[in-house]
Amino acid sequence: MRIAVLTFDGFNELDSFVAASILNRMKAKGWKAEIACPAETVTSLNGVTIQRQQPLEFAAEADAVLIGSGSKTREIAADAELLSRIRLDPSRQLIGAQCSGTLILAKLGLVGDLPACTDLTTKPWVIEAGVQVLDAPFVAHGNVATAGGCLASQYLATWVIARAAGRAEAEEAIRYVAPVGEKDAYVERALAAVSPFLPAQADAA
């Protein structure tokens, strides 16, 4: 299972790093989540510069793709040349977007008229793009999911693991990263957020 975490200049560290870290709890199962960027390096909204692990084009071959948010998402969503480098196929990939990443997903034509989740700052821009925004942290329609709020990145990771490896694996991954003394509560909340959107076989796995 190869996963691309799309990360752009101005990125929110919580979106990219939290999701990638949780997904990489599945390394023993052969999973690998990598930060994919349009340039060799990108700098976060808080000034943290990182080197990419994969180019943006890696998204086309990945089994799952998560699109993070950031302070420059409106510029990115308006950059037709940059968007043309992102090739996604919801018929074979699991695709998720976080906060303003939902705007990019909408511009790529993968949201359509389906309701989606995003953060409160991005909400008016996503509505302007013709998308109905839900007052919820997570929603999925088939192989496409959106999440709203920085810490909802854990829900995207939970959803990807549950979809591709089953509910038990997702529970184990979240339990590992959850705070001591609150593990049951964190697992319960994460699974409650994504379970309504899991196929019966994944939910029961």
N, C-alpha and C positions, 0 to 999 in steps of 0.2 A: 504494500500500500504506500504509494508515493503521494505526498501532499504538498501543494504550493501555497504558501502564505504570502499573498501579494502585499508588498510593503513599499510605500512611496515616500518622497521627501515630505517632512512635516508629520510623519506617522505617529500614532499614539502607541506608546510602548506596551500598554496593557492589552491592546488588541492583538498585536503580532506575537509578542513574547509569551503571554499567558496561554493562548491557544496552541502555539507551537510546542511549548513545554509539556502541556497535558497530553497532546497527541503523541509526543515522543516517549511517553510512558509505555507506549506499545512497541518499542524497539525490539524487544525480545520476540515479538510476533512478526518481525520483518517490516515494520512500519518506519517511515522516515518523513518527517515534516521539515521543510526547508523554507527559508526566507527568500522570496523571489522579488527582484527589484528591476526597474528600468535602467538603472545605472550601476556601476561598480560599487558605489557607496551611496547611502541615503542618510539624512540627518533627521532625527525625531523632532517633535514640536518642543521638546525640552532640551534640545541641543546634543543629543547622544548620536554620534555617527557610527554606523555599522557597515560592514562589508557584506555584500549579498552572497548567498550560497548558490543561487541559481538566477539566470536571467529571467526576465518577464515571460519570455516565450515558453518557459518550462510549464506554464499553466496548461498549454495545449496537450501535453502528454501525461500530466498528473492524473491520479485517480480521484483526487479531491482537491478543491481550490477554495481557500478562504480569502476574502478581500477585506483588509483592514481599513481603518479610517485615519483621518489626520487633518491638520489645519489647512492643507492645500488641496483638499479633495474637489472643491468646486472648479479649480483651475484644471485639475487632471481630468475631470468629467467633461470639460469643454475642449480638451485636446484630442481631436479626431485621430491624429497620427499616433499618439500614444495608445489610445483605446484600440486601434487597429492591430496592435501587437498582442492584445489579450484575446485568445481564441478559446472559447469554452463550449462544451457539449453536454447539456443537462441530460441527454439520453444515456450517457455512460459515466458521467462524473457527478459526484456530490459537490454542490456549490453553495457556499455560504458567504454572507456579507455582514459586516459589523458596522453599526452606526452610519457614518457618512459613506462607508463602502457600499451601502444600499443605493446611493445615488449613482455610483459607477455601474452597479448591476442594472439599474434602470436604464442608464444610457446605453448599455450593451444589449438592451432589449430582452432581458431575462426575467423581468418582473411583470411587464405588461399591465393588465388591469387588476392583478391579484393584490390583496392587501399585504403590506410589509411592515417590518419594524425598523426603527432607526432611533437616533438620539434626539433630544429636544431641540438642539441647535440646528441640526440638519433637517428637521421635520418640514419646515416651510419650503426648502429647496426640493425635497423629494415629492411633496405635494405639487409643486410647480411643474415637476417632470411628469405629472399625471398619475401618480401612485397614491392609493389610499393608505394612510399610515395608521397602524393600530396602536392603542395605548397598552402595549404588552412588551415583554422582554424578548420573546422568541416566537417565530412562526415558521412553518415549512409547508411548501406545496410540492409534493413529489420529491425530486432531487435538489430543490432549491430552497435554501433557508436564509432568513434574515434575523438579526438580533439588534436590540437597542440598549445602549448603556455600556460603558467600558467593561464592567465586570460580567456582562452577559457573554463575554468571549468564552467563558467556561461552558455555557450552554451550547455554543456552536461545536466545541470540542466534544462534549458529551454526545451530541447528535451524530457527529461523524463516526465516533467509535461505536455507538449503539447500532447505527445503520450498517456499518461494515463488519463489525465483529460481535455484535449482540449486547444486550442490556447488562449482562454480568460483567463483561470487560469494561464497559463504560462506568459502571458502579465502582469497580476496583480502581480505575484511573482517578476518578474524582475523590474517592476515599483517601488515596495516597496524598493528594495535595491539600486536602481540607484541613482546617485548623484542629489541633488536638482538643478533645473535649466537645467538639462540634461536628465531628465527622458524619454522624448519622443525619444530622439536620442538613448539612451541605449536600449529601448524596440524595436525600429525599427531595430537596428543592430542585436540584439539577434534573433529576429524573421526572419530577412532576412537570417541569417546563417543557421537556422534549417528548415525553411518552405519548401525548395525544397525536403526535405527528410521526410515529414510528409504525412501520408495517407490523402486522400481528406476529410474524415470525421473529423480527428483531426484538420486539417488546418482550417476547416470551423466552428469548435465547438466554 
